[in-house]
């Protein structure tokens, strides 16, 4: 009937809207990771400041994971996440423009940008999976939870202002694990409706 066709159409629009909300949220995560990386490379951010920002990013990733765990991101959840992302964005700006500067040539400053760039790349892979339908929202939720774990690991490593070689190995191991999870989830048989 015409009424059931309209309900199906509305349901499909809601699912597409939820997918777009999820993709937009993940895209902003990647953009903010790129801003942190650039701040480290330019010396506008210290390793410690980047660690603090990574902790904030992990909270946003966790919010996204919780919002998507039921398979959809509701408008109220999207607004709450947007507020959190706006706060992180403002904090990135403030940290990049304060009096503290980092040494982009220090060992820590060489290690941290590579890890942050990998975060940005993995966020991009998740966003692409949402957009092309190879990831469901539930899968994206699980992957965002994994991204939050990687961000927390980076934050802990940088908390003292120095990322050592052993700490970086631990971060890279977590990133490798997350990368494999992204691949598996994108290439399984589950597809977005």
C-alpha positions, -999 to 999 in steps of 0.1 A, spaced: 0 0 0 9 36 -4 12 41 35 36 12 39 57 24 9 59 58 26 70 42 59 97 21 41 109 52 24 110 71 56 128 42 73 154 41 45 159 78 48 165 75 85 190 48 79 208 69 53 207 99 76 222 78 104 249 66 80 256 102 70 258 113 106 282 85 114 304 93 83 304 130 91 315 123 127 343 100 116 354 124 90 358 152 115 378 128 137 402 122 108 405 160 102 413 167 138 439 139 138 455 157 108 455 190 127 473 174 157 498 158 133 505 191 116 509 209 150 535 183 161 554 186 128 554 224 129 563 226 165 531 244 174 522 215 197 544 198 223 542 160 227 525 165 260 498 188 244 493 162 217 488 135 243 462 156 260 444 162 227 446 124 220 428 117 253 400 141 242 398 123 208 395 90 226 365 103 245 348 114 213 356 80 196 340 63 227 309 86 224 306 76 187 309 40 195 282 42 222 259 61 198 263 36 170 262 4 191 224 0 184 230 5 147 219 41 144 230 75 154 201 96 166 200 134 160 204 141 197 234 118 199 249 135 168 244 169 184 261 157 216 291 144 196 293 175 175 295 196 208 323 173 220 341 176 186 338 213 186 354 214 221 383 193 208 386 216 178 388 247 200 413 230 223 435 221 193 434 257 182 442 270 217 471 245 222 486 253 187 485 291 195 497 292 231 532 301 242 544 265 244 563 251 214 576 217 207 608 206 190 597 189 157 632 174 155 631 156 189 627 118 189 593 121 205 581 146 180 593 123 152 575 93 167 542 109 176 532 124 142 536 90 125 512 75 150 487 104 148 488 102 109 480 65 111 450 73 133 438 98 107 443 72 79 423 46 99 395 71 106 394 77 68 391 39 62 362 37 86 345 67 70 349 52 35 335 19 48 304 37 62 299 57 30 303 28 6 282 4 26 309 -21 35 306 -12 72 274 -13 92 269 12 120 274 -15 145 307 -25 129 317 12 128 308 14 165 332 -15 173 359 1 152 355 35 169 358 18 202 391 4 189 402 38 178 395 51 213 418 24 227 446 35 203 441 72 212 442 64 249 474 44 244 490 75 226 477 98 253 493 77 281 526 75 262 527 113 257 515 122 292 550 129 304 560 148 273 581 120 258 572 90 237 599 64 240 607 37 214 591 9 236 559 30 240 558 36 203 561 -2 197 531 -7 219 511 19 200 521 4 167 511 -30 178 476 -16 188 474 2 154 483 -30 135 456 -49 154 431 -21 147 441 -21 110 434 -58 107 400 -53 124 391 -26 99 401 -48 70 381 -78 84 350 -58 91 350 -41 57 355 -74 39 330 -96 57 296 -104 43 276 -79 63 266 -48 43 247 -17 51 210 -18 41 
